[in-house]
Amino acid sequence: MDLPKFLLGDNTDFPDAIFVVHTEFPRFVINLANDEVEWLEEFDQHDQEELESETENCIKEATEFYDREVARYEDD
């Protein structure tokens, strides 16, 4: 199955949360309401170096994805 790079997540137990799931390495879920990140990967030392360099970019992309999706809903 092909998955998109980002998915929106919703859960009624967290009514104020705005979840974006990043499905590619490094996989994570970010709550855009508070910028809390939950990593879905276990990292070794090599991965840690890559993670540090990619984290800021991944979070920026997740935020841009969310903004784009919301704009599309508002246009309908």
N, CA, C, O and CB atoms as a CASP TS submission, in Angstrom:
PFRMAT TS
TARGET T0000
AUTHOR 0000-0000-0000
METHOD Language model
MODEL 1
PARENT N/A
ATOM      1  N   MET     1       0.839  -1.167   0.000  1.00  0.00           N
ATOM      2  CA  MET     1       0.000   0.000   0.000  1.00  0.00           C
ATOM      3  C   MET     1       0.888   1.235   0.000  1.00  0.00           C
ATOM      4  O   MET     1       1.846   1.323   0.768  1.00  0.00           O
ATOM      5  CB  MET     1      -0.957  -0.005   1.208  1.00  0.00           C
ATOM      6  N   ASP     2       0.567   2.174  -0.855  1.00  0.00           N
ATOM      7  CA  ASP     2       1.260   3.451  -0.858  1.00  0.00           C
ATOM      8  C   ASP     2       0.559   4.393   0.105  1.00  0.00           C
ATOM      9  O   ASP     2      -0.656   4.584   0.039  1.00  0.00           O
ATOM     10  CB  ASP     2       1.316   4.055  -2.283  1.00  0.00           C
ATOM     11  N   LEU     3       1.340   4.977   0.996  1.00  0.00           N
ATOM     12  CA  LEU     3       0.798   5.951   1.941  1.00  0.00           C
ATOM     13  C   LEU     3       1.324   7.334   1.599  1.00  0.00           C
ATOM     14  O   LEU     3       2.457   7.471   1.138  1.00  0.00           O
ATOM     15  CB  LEU     3       1.161   5.575   3.398  1.00  0.00           C
ATOM     16  N   PRO     4       0.515   8.358   1.821  1.00  0.00           N
ATOM     17  CA  PRO     4       1.040   9.703   1.661  1.00  0.00           C
ATOM     18  C   PRO     4       2.063   9.995   2.753  1.00  0.00           C
ATOM     19  O   PRO     4       2.076   9.339   3.794  1.00  0.00           O
ATOM     20  CB  PRO     4      -0.098  10.739   1.693  1.00  0.00           C
ATOM     21  N   LYS     5       2.904  10.967   2.512  1.00  0.00           N
ATOM     22  CA  LYS     5       3.957  11.313   3.479  1.00  0.00           C
ATOM     23  C   LYS     5       3.362  11.798   4.793  1.00  0.00           C
ATOM     24  O   LYS     5       3.925  11.535   5.856  1.00  0.00           O
ATOM     25  CB  LYS     5       4.885  12.388   2.901  1.00  0.00           C
ATOM     26  N   PHE     6       2.237  12.502   4.740  1.00  0.00           N
ATOM     27  CA  PHE     6       1.584  13.033   5.933  1.00  0.00           C
ATOM     28  C   PHE     6       0.121  12.618   5.962  1.00  0.00           C
ATOM     29  O   PHE     6      -0.527  12.505   4.922  1.00  0.00           O
ATOM     30  CB  PHE     6       1.706  14.564   5.985  1.00  0.00           C
ATOM     31  N   LEU     7      -0.389  12.393   7.171  1.00  0.00           N
ATOM     32  CA  LEU     7      -1.801  12.110   7.397  1.00  0.00           C
ATOM     33  C   LEU     7      -2.291  12.995   8.536  1.00  0.00           C
ATOM     34  O   LEU     7      -1.550  13.255   9.485  1.00  0.00           O
ATOM     35  CB  LEU     7      -2.032  10.597   7.719  1.00  0.00           C
ATOM     36  N   LEU     8      -3.526  13.455   8.447  1.00  0.00           N
ATOM     37  CA  LEU     8      -4.141  14.158   9.567  1.00  0.00           C
ATOM     38  C   LEU     8      -4.755  13.129  10.497  1.00  0.00           C
ATOM     39  O   LEU     8      -5.328  12.139  10.043  1.00  0.00           O
ATOM     40  CB  LEU     8      -5.212  15.181   9.081  1.00  0.00           C
ATOM     41  N   GLY     9      -4.637  13.359  11.800  1.00  0.00           N
ATOM     42  CA  GLY     9      -5.213  12.461  12.783  1.00  0.00           C
ATOM     43  C   GLY     9      -6.154  13.220  13.698  1.00  0.00           C
ATOM     44  O   GLY     9      -5.915  14.383  14.023  1.00  0.00           O
ATOM     45  N   ASP    10      -7.228  12.558  14.113  1.00  0.00           N
ATOM     46  CA  ASP    10      -8.214  13.174  14.986  1.00  0.00           C
ATOM     47  C   ASP    10      -8.643  12.146  16.018  1.00  0.00           C
ATOM     48  O   ASP    10      -8.718  10.952  15.728  1.00  0.00           O
ATOM     49  CB  ASP    10      -9.435  13.704  14.179  1.00  0.00           C
ATOM     50  N   ASN    11      -8.924  12.621  17.225  1.00  0.00           N
ATOM     51  CA  ASN    11      -9.371  11.730  18.273  1.00  0.00           C
ATOM     52  C   ASN    11     -10.225  12.540  19.241  1.00  0.00           C
ATOM     53  O   ASN    11      -9.777  13.566  19.752  1.00  0.00           O
ATOM     54  CB  ASN    11      -8.168  11.056  18.998  1.00  0.00           C
ATOM     55  N   THR    12     -11.444  12.089  19.495  1.00  0.00           N
ATOM     56  CA  THR    12     -12.352  12.835  20.364  1.00  0.00           C
ATOM     57  C   THR    12     -11.878  12.891  21.811  1.00  0.00           C
ATOM     58  O   THR    12     -12.346  13.734  22.576  1.00  0.00           O
ATOM     59  CB  THR    12     -13.725  12.223  20.311  1.00  0.00           C
ATOM     60  N   ASP    13     -10.958  12.011  22.202  1.00  0.00           N
ATOM     61  CA  ASP    13     -10.399  12.077  23.556  1.00  0.00           C
ATOM     62  C   ASP    13      -9.447  13.256  23.718  1.00  0.00           C
ATOM     63  O   ASP    13      -9.112  13.635  24.840  1.00  0.00           O
ATOM     64  CB  ASP    13      -9.672  10.781  23.889  1.00  0.00           C
ATOM     65  N   PHE    14      -9.012  13.837  22.605  1.00  0.00           N
ATOM     66  CA  PHE    14      -8.105  14.985  22.597  1.00  0.00           C
ATOM     67  C   PHE    14      -8.703  16.077  21.707  1.00  0.00           C
ATOM     68  O   PHE    14      -8.195  16.331  20.615  1.00  0.00           O
ATOM     69  CB  PHE    14      -6.676  14.574  22.097  1.00  0.00           C
ATOM     70  N   PRO    15      -9.774  16.721  22.164  1.00  0.00           N
ATOM     71  CA  PRO    15     -10.513  17.637  21.292  1.00  0.00           C
ATOM     72  C   PRO    15      -9.722  18.869  20.836  1.00  0.00           C
ATOM     73  O   PRO    15     -10.050  19.459  19.807  1.00  0.00           O
ATOM     74  CB  PRO    15     -11.744  18.090  21.996  1.00  0.00           C
ATOM     75  N   ASP    16      -8.701  19.262  21.576  1.00  0.00           N
ATOM     76  CA  ASP    16      -7.922  20.443  21.200  1.00  0.00           C
ATOM     77  C   ASP    16      -6.670  20.096  20.403  1.00  0.00           C
ATOM     78  O   ASP    16      -5.957  20.995  19.957  1.00  0.00           O
ATOM     79  CB  ASP    16      -7.533  21.215  22.437  1.00  0.00           C
ATOM     80  N   ALA    17      -6.391  18.814  20.217  1.00  0.00           N
ATOM     81  CA  ALA    17      -5.180  18.378  19.525  1.00  0.00           C
ATOM     82  C   ALA    17      -5.359  18.449  18.017  1.00  0.00           C
ATOM     83  O   ALA    17      -6.453  18.248  17.490  1.00  0.00           O
ATOM     84  CB  ALA    17      -4.807  16.956  19.942  1.00  0.00           C
ATOM     85  N   ILE    18      -4.260  18.738  17.341  1.00  0.00           N
ATOM     86  CA  ILE    18      -4.199  18.723  15.876  1.00  0.00           C
ATOM     87  C   ILE    18      -3.038  17.802  15.517  1.00  0.00           C
ATOM     88  O   ILE    18      -1.886  18.236  15.493  1.00  0.00           O
ATOM     89  CB  ILE    18      -4.009  20.190  15.260  1.00  0.00           C
ATOM     90  N   PHE    19      -3.335  16.534  15.237  1.00  0.00           N
ATOM     91  CA  PHE    19      -2.300  15.549  14.973  1.00  0.00           C
ATOM     92  C   PHE    19      -1.971  15.474  13.488  1.00  0.00           C
ATOM     93  O   PHE    19      -2.862  15.442  12.639  1.00  0.00           O
ATOM     94  CB  PHE    19      -2.731  14.185  15.484  1.00  0.00           C
ATOM     95  N   VAL    20      -0.675  15.447  13.191  1.00  0.00           N
ATOM     96  CA  VAL    20      -0.186  15.150  11.852  1.00  0.00           C
ATOM     97  C   VAL    20       0.777  13.979  12.005  1.00  0.00           C
ATOM     98  O   VAL    20       1.691  14.015  12.830  1.00  0.00           O
ATOM     99  CB  VAL    20       0.512  16.412  11.175  1.00  0.00           C
ATOM    100  N   VAL    21       0.560  12.936  11.196  1.00  0.00           N
ATOM    101  CA  VAL    21       1.394  11.736  11.235  1.00  0.00           C
ATOM    102  C   VAL    21       2.334  11.771  10.036  1.00  0.00           C
ATOM    103  O   VAL    21       1.892  11.905   8.895  1.00  0.00           O
ATOM    104  CB  VAL    21       0.521  10.432  11.231  1.00  0.00           C
ATOM    105  N   HIS    22       3.631  11.650  10.301  1.00  0.00           N
ATOM    106  CA  HIS    22       4.650  11.576   9.245  1.00  0.00           C
ATOM    107  C   HIS    22       4.942  10.093   9.047  1.00  0.00           C
ATOM    108  O   HIS    22       5.397   9.422   9.974  1.00  0.00           O
ATOM    109  CB  HIS    22       5.975  12.399   9.619  1.00  0.00           C
ATOM    110  N   THR    23       4.685   9.577   7.845  1.00  0.00           N
ATOM    111  CA  THR    23       4.750   8.134   7.611  1.00  0.00           C
ATOM    112  C   THR    23       6.082   7.635   7.083  1.00  0.00           C
ATOM    113  O   THR    23       6.290   6.427   6.970  1.00  0.00           O
ATOM    114  CB  THR    23       3.690   7.744   6.663  1.00  0.00           C
ATOM    115  N   GLU    24       6.989   8.552   6.757  1.00  0.00           N
ATOM    116  CA  GLU    24       8.304   8.164   6.260  1.00  0.00           C
ATOM    117  C   GLU    24       9.340   8.351   7.355  1.00  0.00           C
ATOM    118  O   GLU    24       9.076   9.025   8.351  1.00  0.00           O
ATOM    119  CB  GLU    24       8.684   8.983   5.007  1.00  0.00           C
ATOM    120  N   PHE    25      10.520   7.759   7.179  1.00  0.00           N
ATOM    121  CA  PHE    25      11.574   7.909   8.182  1.00  0.00           C
ATOM    122  C   PHE    25      12.000   9.358   8.285  1.00  0.00           C
ATOM    123  O   PHE    25      12.233   9.998   7.260  1.00  0.00           O
ATOM    124  CB  PHE    25      12.779   7.025   7.842  1.00  0.00           C
ATOM    125  N   PRO    26      12.107   9.876   9.444  1.00  0.00           N
ATOM    126  CA  PRO    26      11.775   9.296  10.745  1.00  0.00           C
ATOM    127  C   PRO    26      10.282   9.471  11.035  1.00  0.00           C
ATOM    128  O   PRO    26       9.763  10.587  11.024  1.00  0.00           O
ATOM    129  CB  PRO    26      12.623   9.949  11.866  1.00  0.00           C
ATOM    130  N   ARG    27       9.602   8.351  11.292  1.00  0.00           N
ATOM    131  CA  ARG    27       8.157   8.391  11.524  1.00  0.00           C
ATOM    132  C   ARG    27       7.870   9.053  12.874  1.00  0.00           C
ATOM    133  O   ARG    27       8.541   8.790  13.872  1.00  0.00           O
ATOM    134  CB  ARG    27       7.550   6.960  11.476  1.00  0.00           C
ATOM    135  N   PHE    28       6.857   9.914  12.873  1.00  0.00           N
ATOM    136  CA  PHE    28       6.475  10.579  14.114  1.00  0.00           C
ATOM    137  C   PHE    28       5.046  11.090  14.007  1.00  0.00           C
ATOM    138  O   PHE    28       4.466  11.165  12.924  1.00  0.00           O
ATOM    139  CB  PHE    28       7.442  11.738  14.437  1.00  0.00           C
ATOM    140  N   VAL    29       4.500  11.439  15.168  1.00  0.00           N
ATOM    141  CA  VAL    29       3.224  12.138  15.256  1.00  0.00           C
ATOM    142  C   VAL    29       3.512  13.449  15.956  1.00  0.00           C
ATOM    143  O   VAL    29       4.155  13.468  17.005  1.00  0.00           O
ATOM    144  CB  VAL    29       2.126  11.292  16.020  1.00  0.00           C
ATOM    145  N   ILE    30       3.043  14.541  15.385  1.00  0.00           N
ATOM    146  CA  ILE    30       3.196  15.849  16.019  1.00  0.00           C
ATOM    147  C   ILE    30       1.806  16.393  16.331  1.00  0.00           C
ATOM    148  O   ILE    30       0.883  16.299  15.522  1.00  0.00           O
ATOM    149  CB  ILE    30       3.997  16.838  15.102  1.00  0.00           C
ATOM    150  N   ASN    31       1.686  16.957  17.509  1.00  0.00           N
ATOM    151  CA  ASN    31       0.476  17.668  17.883  1.00  0.00           C
ATOM    152  C   ASN    31       0.763  19.144  17.636  1.00  0.00           C
ATOM    153  O   ASN    31       1.498  19.774  18.396  1.00  0.00           O
ATOM    154  CB  ASN    31       0.058  17.385  19.390  1.00  0.00           C
ATOM    155  N   LEU    32       0.191  19.687  16.586  1.00  0.00           N
ATOM    156  CA  LEU    32       0.471  21.073  16.221  1.00  0.00           C
ATOM    157  C   LEU    32      -0.095  22.075  17.225  1.00  0.00           C
ATOM    158  O   LEU    32       0.290  23.244  17.211  1.00  0.00           O
ATOM    159  CB  LEU    32      -0.088  21.361  14.850  1.00  0.00           C
ATOM    160  N   ALA    33      -0.996  21.636  18.090  1.00  0.00           N
ATOM    161  CA  ALA    33      -1.542  22.534  19.103  1.00  0.00           C
ATOM    162  C   ALA    33      -0.488  22.926  20.133  1.00  0.00           C
ATOM    163  O   ALA    33      -0.533  24.019  20.696  1.00  0.00           O
ATOM    164  CB  ALA    33      -2.728  21.881  19.798  1.00  0.00           C
ATOM    165  N   ASN    34       0.475  22.008  20.376  1.00  0.00           N
ATOM    166  CA  ASN    34       1.516  22.306  21.374  1.00  0.00           C
ATOM    167  C   ASN    34       2.923  21.922  20.906  1.00  0.00           C
ATOM    168  O   ASN    34       3.875  22.004  21.682  1.00  0.00           O
ATOM    169  CB  ASN    34       1.205  21.582  22.671  1.00  0.00           C
ATOM    170  N   ASP    35       3.059  21.505  19.653  1.00  0.00           N
ATOM    171  CA  ASP    35       4.340  21.101  19.047  1.00  0.00           C
ATOM    172  C   ASP    35       4.997  19.908  19.732  1.00  0.00           C
ATOM    173  O   ASP    35       6.207  19.715  19.608  1.00  0.00           O
ATOM    174  CB  ASP    35       5.294  22.259  19.067  1.00  0.00           C
ATOM    175  N   GLU    36       4.219  19.110  20.449  1.00  0.00           N
ATOM    176  CA  GLU    36       4.753  17.896  21.066  1.00  0.00           C
ATOM    177  C   GLU    36       4.925  16.825  19.985  1.00  0.00           C
ATOM    178  O   GLU    36       4.031  16.610  19.167  1.00  0.00           O
ATOM    179  CB  GLU    36       3.814  17.389  22.212  1.00  0.00           C
ATOM    180  N   VAL    37       6.072  16.164  19.991  1.00  0.00           N
ATOM    181  CA  VAL    37       6.391  15.137  18.987  1.00  0.00           C
ATOM    182  C   VAL    37       6.549  13.792  19.679  1.00  0.00           C
ATOM    183  O   VAL    37       7.226  13.678  20.701  1.00  0.00           O
ATOM    184  CB  VAL    37       7.688  15.502  18.199  1.00  0.00           C
ATOM    185  N   GLU    38       5.917  12.781  19.108  1.00  0.00           N
ATOM    186  CA  GLU    38       6.073  11.401  19.567  1.00  0.00           C
ATOM    187  C   GLU    38       6.723  10.622  18.430  1.00  0.00           C
ATOM    188  O   GLU    38       6.129  10.459  17.364  1.00  0.00           O
ATOM    189  CB  GLU    38       4.688  10.762  19.990  1.00  0.00           C
ATOM    190  N   TRP    39       7.941  10.141  18.658  1.00  0.00           N
ATOM    191  CA  TRP    39       8.676   9.405  17.627  1.00  0.00           C
ATOM    192  C   TRP    39       8.184   7.973  17.578  1.00  0.00           C
ATOM    193  O   TRP    39       7.971   7.358  18.624  1.00  0.00           O
ATOM    194  CB  TRP    39      10.199   9.444  17.891  1.00  0.00           C
ATOM    195  N   LEU    40       8.003   7.435  16.395  1.00  0.00           N
ATOM    196  CA  LEU    40       7.556   6.058  16.188  1.00  0.00           C
ATOM    197  C   LEU    40       8.710   5.167  15.752  1.00  0.00           C
ATOM    198  O   LEU    40       8.501   4.099  15.177  1.00  0.00           O
ATOM    199  CB  LEU    40       6.436   6.010  15.147  1.00  0.00           C
ATOM    200  N   GLU    41       9.898   5.604  16.024  1.00  0.00           N
ATOM    201  CA  GLU    41      11.122   4.899  15.636  1.00  0.00           C
ATOM    202  C   GLU    41      12.009   4.706  16.861  1.00  0.00           C
ATOM    203  O   GLU    41      11.921   5.452  17.837  1.00  0.00           O
ATOM    204  CB  GLU    41      11.886   5.679  14.526  1.00  0.00           C
ATOM    205  N   GLU    42      12.843   3.711  16.790  1.00  0.00           N
ATOM    206  CA  GLU    42      13.945   3.556  17.739  1.00  0.00           C
ATOM    207  C   GLU    42      15.193   3.995  16.986  1.00  0.00           C
ATOM    208  O   GLU    42      15.389   3.607  15.834  1.00  0.00           O
ATOM    209  CB  GLU    42      14.070   2.057  18.289  1.00  0.00           C
ATOM    210  N   PHE    43      16.032   4.794  17.620  1.00  0.00           N
ATOM    211  CA  PHE    43      17.170   5.373  16.928  1.00  0.00           C
ATOM    212  C   PHE    43      18.490   4.857  17.481  1.00  0.00           C
ATOM    213  O   PHE    43      18.665   4.725  18.693  1.00  0.00           O
ATOM    214  CB  PHE    43      17.124   6.880  17.024  1.00  0.00           C
ATOM    215  N   ASP    44      19.423   4.564  16.562  1.00  0.00           N
ATOM    216  CA  ASP    44      20.796   4.280  16.983  1.00  0.00           C
ATOM    217  C   ASP    44      21.615   5.556  16.792  1.00  0.00           C
ATOM    218  O   ASP    44      21.063   6.580  16.390  1.00  0.00           O
ATOM    219  CB  ASP    44      21.415   3.075  16.169  1.00  0.00           C
ATOM    220  N   GLN    45      22.894   5.518  17.067  1.00  0.00           N
ATOM    221  CA  GLN    45      23.729   6.719  17.002  1.00  0.00           C
ATOM    222  C   GLN    45      23.723   7.336  15.607  1.00  0.00           C
ATOM    223  O   GLN    45      23.624   8.555  15.472  1.00  0.00           O
ATOM    224  CB  GLN    45      25.160   6.389  17.414  1.00  0.00           C
ATOM    225  N   HIS    46      23.827   6.508  14.572  1.00  0.00           N
ATOM    226  CA  HIS    46      23.801   7.018  13.194  1.00  0.00           C
ATOM    227  C   HIS    46      22.471   7.715  12.909  1.00  0.00           C
ATOM    228  O   HIS    46      22.445   8.811  12.350  1.00  0.00           O
ATOM    229  CB  HIS    46      24.030   5.867  12.180  1.00  0.00           C
ATOM    230  N   ASP    47      21.374   7.073  13.295  1.00  0.00           N
ATOM    231  CA  ASP    47      20.053   7.664  13.087  1.00  0.00           C
ATOM    232  C   ASP    47      19.907   8.972  13.853  1.00  0.00           C
ATOM    233  O   ASP    47      19.278   9.912  13.366  1.00  0.00           O
ATOM    234  CB  ASP    47      18.960   6.685  13.511  1.00  0.00           C
ATOM    235  N   GLN    48      20.479   9.036  15.040  1.00  0.00           N
ATOM    236  CA  GLN    48      20.370  10.230  15.878  1.00  0.00           C
ATOM    237  C   GLN    48      20.941  11.445  15.153  1.00  0.00           C
ATOM    238  O   GLN    48      20.357  12.528  15.202  1.00  0.00           O
ATOM    239  CB  GLN    48      21.097  10.019  17.221  1.00  0.00           C
ATOM    240  N   GLU    49      22.056  11.273  14.494  1.00  0.00           N
ATOM    241  CA  GLU    49      22.668  12.375  13.756  1.00  0.00           C
ATOM    242  C   GLU    49      21.758  12.839  12.615  1.00  0.00           C
ATOM    243  O   GLU    49      21.566  14.039  12.417  1.00  0.00           O
ATOM    244  CB  GLU    49      24.040  11.952  13.203  1.00  0.00           C
ATOM    245  N   GLU    50      21.202  11.884  11.870  1.00  0.00           N
ATOM    246  CA  GLU    50      20.291  12.216  10.779  1.00  0.00           C
ATOM    247  C   GLU    50      19.022  12.859  11.329  1.00  0.00           C
ATOM    248  O   GLU    50      18.505  13.817  10.755  1.00  0.00           O
ATOM    249  CB  GLU    50      19.945  10.960   9.957  1.00  0.00           C
ATOM    250  N   LEU    51      18.530  12.334  12.426  1.00  0.00           N
ATOM    251  CA  LEU    51      17.320  12.862  13.041  1.00  0.00           C
ATOM    252  C   LEU    51      17.485  14.326  13.428  1.00  0.00           C
ATOM    253  O   LEU    51      16.601  15.143  13.172  1.00  0.00           O
ATOM    254  CB  LEU    51      16.948  12.037  14.264  1.00  0.00           C
ATOM    255  N   GLU    52      18.597  14.652  14.034  1.00  0.00           N
ATOM    256  CA  GLU    52      18.832  16.020  14.462  1.00  0.00           C
ATOM    257  C   GLU    52      18.845  16.983  13.280  1.00  0.00           C
ATOM    258  O   GLU    52      18.355  18.107  13.388  1.00  0.00           O
ATOM    259  CB  GLU    52      20.140  16.112  15.222  1.00  0.00           C
ATOM    260  N   SER    53      19.400  16.550  12.161  1.00  0.00           N
ATOM    261  CA  SER    53      19.470  17.433  10.997  1.00  0.00           C
ATOM    262  C   SER    53      18.132  17.538  10.269  1.00  0.00           C
ATOM    263  O   SER    53      17.881  18.536   9.592  1.00  0.00           O
ATOM    264  CB  SER    53      20.537  16.941  10.038  1.00  0.00           C
ATOM    265  N   GLU    54      17.272  16.530  10.394  1.00  0.00           N
ATOM    266  CA  GLU    54      16.008  16.498   9.665  1.00  0.00           C
ATOM    267  C   GLU    54      14.803  16.955  10.475  1.00  0.00           C
ATOM    268  O   GLU    54      13.769  17.283   9.893  1.00  0.00           O
ATOM    269  CB  GLU    54      15.764  15.124   9.172  1.00  0.00           C
ATOM    270  N   THR    55      14.907  16.985  11.795  1.00  0.00           N
ATOM    271  CA  THR    55      13.752  17.256  12.638  1.00  0.00           C
ATOM    272  C   THR    55      13.095  18.588  12.315  1.00  0.00           C
ATOM    273  O   THR    55      11.882  18.646  12.109  1.00  0.00           O
ATOM    274  CB  THR    55      14.157  17.231  14.085  1.00  0.00           C
ATOM    275  N   GLU    56      13.863  19.635  12.269  1.00  0.00           N
ATOM    276  CA  GLU    56      13.291  20.956  12.013  1.00  0.00           C
ATOM    277  C   GLU    56      12.578  20.989  10.671  1.00  0.00           C
ATOM    278  O   GLU    56      11.481  21.538  10.566  1.00  0.00           O
ATOM    279  CB  GLU    56      14.379  22.029  12.055  1.00  0.00           C
ATOM    280  N   ASN    57      13.184  20.409   9.647  1.00  0.00           N
ATOM    281  CA  ASN    57      12.581  20.384   8.327  1.00  0.00           C
ATOM    282  C   ASN    57      11.290  19.566   8.316  1.00  0.00           C
ATOM    283  O   ASN    57      10.300  19.988   7.717  1.00  0.00           O
ATOM    284  CB  ASN    57      13.565  19.822   7.315  1.00  0.00           C
ATOM    285  N   CYS    58      11.288  18.404   8.968  1.00  0.00           N
ATOM    286  CA  CYS    58      10.097  17.549   8.999  1.00  0.00           C
ATOM    287  C   CYS    58       8.934  18.255   9.684  1.00  0.00           C
ATOM    288  O   CYS    58       7.800  18.173   9.213  1.00  0.00           O
ATOM    289  CB  CYS    58      10.403  16.226   9.716  1.00  0.00           C
ATOM    290  N   ILE    59       9.196  18.939  10.773  1.00  0.00           N
ATOM    291  CA  ILE    59       8.142  19.635  11.504  1.00  0.00           C
ATOM    292  C   ILE    59       7.612  20.808  10.673  1.00  0.00           C
ATOM    293  O   ILE    59       6.411  21.078  10.671  1.00  0.00           O
ATOM    294  CB  ILE    59       8.667  20.132  12.874  1.00  0.00           C
ATOM    295  N   LYS    60       8.492  21.490   9.983  1.00  0.00           N
ATOM    296  CA  LYS    60       8.071  22.580   9.094  1.00  0.00           C
ATOM    297  C   LYS    60       7.177  22.024   7.985  1.00  0.00           C
ATOM    298  O   LYS    60       6.141  22.612   7.674  1.00  0.00           O
ATOM    299  CB  LYS    60       9.309  23.310   8.484  1.00  0.00           C
ATOM    300  N   GLU    61       7.563  20.910   7.395  1.00  0.00           N
ATOM    301  CA  GLU    61       6.760  20.289   6.336  1.00  0.00           C
ATOM    302  C   GLU    61       5.400  19.840   6.873  1.00  0.00           C
ATOM    303  O   GLU    61       4.388  19.987   6.188  1.00  0.00           O
ATOM    304  CB  GLU    61       7.510  19.089   5.726  1.00  0.00           C
ATOM    305  N   ALA    62       5.369  19.293   8.091  1.00  0.00           N
ATOM    306  CA  ALA    62       4.107  18.851   8.693  1.00  0.00           C
ATOM    307  C   ALA    62       3.168  20.036   8.897  1.00  0.00           C
ATOM    308  O   ALA    62       1.966  19.929   8.657  1.00  0.00           O
ATOM    309  CB  ALA    62       4.366  18.138  10.037  1.00  0.00           C
ATOM    310  N   THR    63       3.711  21.153   9.335  1.00  0.00           N
ATOM    311  CA  THR    63       2.903  22.355   9.535  1.00  0.00           C
ATOM    312  C   THR    63       2.381  22.887   8.204  1.00  0.00           C
ATOM    313  O   THR    63       1.220  23.283   8.103  1.00  0.00           O
ATOM    314  CB  THR    63       3.720  23.438  10.254  1.00  0.00           C
ATOM    315  N   GLU    64       3.225  22.898   7.196  1.00  0.00           N
ATOM    316  CA  GLU    64       2.801  23.352   5.860  1.00  0.00           C
ATOM    317  C   GLU    64       1.723  22.433   5.291  1.00  0.00           C
ATOM    318  O   GLU    64       0.773  22.904   4.667  1.00  0.00           O
ATOM    319  CB  GLU    64       4.009  23.409   4.897  1.00  0.00           C
ATOM    320  N   PHE    65       1.867  21.124   5.504  1.00  0.00           N
ATOM    321  CA  PHE    65       0.859  20.165   5.059  1.00  0.00           C
ATOM    322  C   PHE    65      -0.482  20.482   5.715  1.00  0.00           C
ATOM    323  O   PHE    65      -1.507  20.547   5.036  1.00  0.00           O
ATOM    324  CB  PHE    65       1.295  18.716   5.388  1.00  0.00           C
ATOM    325  N   TYR    66      -0.476  20.677   7.021  1.00  0.00           N
ATOM    326  CA  TYR    66      -1.714  20.967   7.735  1.00  0.00           C
ATOM    327  C   TYR    66      -2.354  22.250   7.199  1.00  0.00           C
ATOM    328  O   TYR    66      -3.554  22.276   6.925  1.00  0.00           O
ATOM    329  CB  TYR    66      -1.447  21.091   9.248  1.00  0.00           C
ATOM    330  N   ASP    67      -1.567  23.301   7.051  1.00  0.00           N
ATOM    331  CA  ASP    67      -2.097  24.570   6.553  1.00  0.00           C
ATOM    332  C   ASP    67      -2.719  24.400   5.167  1.00  0.00           C
ATOM    333  O   ASP    67      -3.773  24.970   4.884  1.00  0.00           O
ATOM    334  CB  ASP    67      -0.987  25.629   6.506  1.00  0.00           C
ATOM    335  N   ARG    68      -2.073  23.624   4.313  1.00  0.00           N
ATOM    336  CA  ARG    68      -2.594  23.372   2.966  1.00  0.00           C
ATOM    337  C   ARG    68      -3.919  22.610   3.019  1.00  0.00           C
ATOM    338  O   ARG    68      -4.861  22.944   2.301  1.00  0.00           O
ATOM    339  CB  ARG    68      -1.567  22.585   2.136  1.00  0.00           C
ATOM    340  N   GLU    69      -3.985  21.590   3.869  1.00  0.00           N
ATOM    341  CA  GLU    69      -5.201  20.791   3.988  1.00  0.00           C
ATOM    342  C   GLU    69      -6.362  21.626   4.517  1.00  0.00           C
ATOM    343  O   GLU    69      -7.478  21.533   4.007  1.00  0.00           O
ATOM    344  CB  GLU    69      -4.960  19.592   4.901  1.00  0.00           C
ATOM    345  N   VAL    70      -6.103  22.434   5.528  1.00  0.00           N
ATOM    346  CA  VAL    70      -7.154  23.283   6.087  1.00  0.00           C
ATOM    347  C   VAL    70      -7.636  24.281   5.049  1.00  0.00           C
ATOM    348  O   VAL    70      -8.837  24.530   4.941  1.00  0.00           O
ATOM    349  CB  VAL    70      -6.652  24.019   7.338  1.00  0.00           C
ATOM    350  N   ALA    71      -6.729  24.849   4.296  1.00  0.00           N
ATOM    351  CA  ALA    71      -7.118  25.795   3.256  1.00  0.00           C
ATOM    352  C   ALA    71      -8.015  25.115   2.208  1.00  0.00           C
ATOM    353  O   ALA    71      -8.955  25.728   1.702  1.00  0.00           O
ATOM    354  CB  ALA    71      -5.865  26.394   2.583  1.00  0.00           C
ATOM    355  N   ARG    72      -7.727  23.871   1.892  1.00  0.00           N
ATOM    356  CA  ARG    72      -8.547  23.154   0.919  1.00  0.00           C
ATOM    357  C   ARG    72      -9.964  22.911   1.461  1.00  0.00           C
ATOM    358  O   ARG    72     -10.936  23.001   0.711  1.00  0.00           O
ATOM    359  CB  ARG    72      -7.881  21.816   0.548  1.00  0.00           C
ATOM    360  N   TYR    73     -10.084  22.603   2.758  1.00  0.00           N
ATOM    361  CA  TYR    73     -11.405  22.425   3.361  1.00  0.00           C
ATOM    362  C   TYR    73     -12.179  23.727   3.379  1.00  0.00           C
ATOM    363  O   TYR    73     -13.386  23.742   3.137  1.00  0.00           O
ATOM    364  CB  TYR    73     -11.278  21.880   4.775  1.00  0.00           C
ATOM    365  N   GLU    74     -11.492  24.812   3.662  1.00  0.00           N
ATOM    366  CA  GLU    74     -12.143  26.126   3.742  1.00  0.00           C
ATOM    367  C   GLU    74     -12.600  26.597   2.374  1.00  0.00           C
ATOM    368  O   GLU    74     -13.577  27.339   2.278  1.00  0.00           O
ATOM    369  CB  GLU    74     -11.196  27.157   4.355  1.00  0.00           C
ATOM    370  N   ASP    75     -11.910  26.179   1.299  1.00  0.00           N
ATOM    371  CA  ASP    75     -12.275  26.587  -0.051  1.00  0.00           C
ATOM    372  C   ASP    75     -13.532  25.867  -0.557  1.00  0.00           C
ATOM    373  O   ASP    75     -14.205  26.343  -1.471  1.00  0.00           O
ATOM    374  CB  ASP    75     -11.116  26.325  -0.998  1.00  0.00           C
ATOM    375  N   ASP    76     -13.836  24.721   0.047  1.00  0.00           N
ATOM    376  CA  ASP    76     -15.011  23.940  -0.411  1.00  0.00           C
ATOM    377  C   ASP    76     -16.313  24.520   0.057  1.00  0.00           C
ATOM    378  O   ASP    76     -17.376  23.978  -0.247  1.00  0.00           O
ATOM    379  CB  ASP    76     -14.916  22.514   0.065  1.00  0.00           C
TER
END
